[in-house]
């Protein structure tokens, strides 16, 4: 099994990048672990609640708890290639690398462009105001995302079109799969 991680701040383009490669494997989203917790606790899965749940999980189970729960989901897959969306900390990378080679791809873009994308996509768990977006960024970075982005094996600067991001992502992922 080949397992490849993706990281980036909200609105950086991770979902768009993953669309470009969804035919090459399956995507496990670490945020689904948090959303599942919200559902199990009968809590509305909005940005604020998901942030609290993520923080509580990490306080109770350690920085790598979401990765550990994601490993359980991955092990149940039969697909040969798995993409993990939403790496937040170096501890999580360590967990995945204790099972697989686990190269990490970071998607980066300017804050202005991220903010525009977040407002435009209007997901139910998205922040709505610049203050909320900044607060969410601070939370994500507090989990260790900045270090993950800095130490990623590959970085994609997403500052052009969706099609360009998809093209670059696909080229990089095909090379990673070939050399895994």
Buried (B, 14 or more C-beta within 10 A) or exposed (E): BBBBBBBBBBBBBBBBBBBBBEEBBEBBBBBBBBBBBBEEEEBEBEBEBBBBBBBBBBEEEEBBBBBBBBBEBBEEBEEEBBBBBBBBBBBBBEBBBEEBBBBBBBBBBEBEBBBEBBBEEEEEBBBEEEEBBEBBBEBBBEBBBBBBBEEBBBBBBBEEEEEEBBEBBBEBBEEBBEEB
